């Protein structure tokens, strides 16, 4: 897999934006899954960069956190031990979400409905990865009595409405950006 200089620059730019997004507007304190604008940036990465570059930009963000930069939402905020946090599965889900959204939006002249649908599917894909991971870490690693329904109640239900709103906003922004890029006849990178 070779990447052009433009692709690497765009991946680095989105990775930086995702890092910044992970640090601002974090709410929730001691709840298991905090609120942030990170999902918004992940959806934009997939929609604007395409499947491969979008997923790579999110993977670079995760790697930055795993090697020690404090970009994650909960203590210890960084380091390899973060893989034992219940919310780490959502970070893995973000990589898959960006890829799926990029795959679903490969045609640049799609209508807004397609963007909204792609964002919604991407959100549910992220939950399909994140919820089982949350369940597994709490139930098996931490050894607490925890059911899959508890994982859904803690990791999805409080956030799904806001995530859908973020998805709608990301669809509007991505559609606007892609429409403008199409007018400039700039090729979309995969």
C-alpha positions, 0 to 999 in steps of 0.5 A: 500500500503506497500513499502519495504525499497528498494522502499522507498530508491529509491523513496527518491533518485529520489525525491532528484534528481528531487529537484536538477533538478528543481533548475539547468538549469532553463531558461526563467526569466519572461516567464509563463512556464520556461525551466528546466531539471525537465521533464527529471528526471520525465521521468526517475523516471517513466521508472526506478522505475515503475508506483507506485514508479515513481509517488510517487517520483514525488508526494514527490517532489511536497509535499516537495515544498508545505510544504515550501522547495523552489524547484519550478520554479517561485516565491514564489518557495514554499508553498501551495499558489503555487497551484494558479500558472498557472504552478502548473498543470504541476507539477500535470501532472508530477505525472501522466506522471511518472505513465503512463511511468512506466505503459507502460514500465512494461516489462523490455526487451523492445526495445528502440522504446518502450521507445521512445513511452512511453516517447512521450505518457508521455509528451502528458499526462503531457500537457493534465493535465498542459494546462487546469490547466494553462488555468483555473488559468489564465482565471478564477482565474486571470480573464484575457482574455485567450483562450485554444489556448493561453494556448497551445501557451504559455504552450506547443508550445515553449517547445514541441520540447525540451521536445521531445529531453529530452524524447529521452535522457531519453529513451536512459538512461532508456533503458541503466539502465534497460538493466544493471539491467536486466543483474544483475537480479535485480527485478524492483519495481512497 
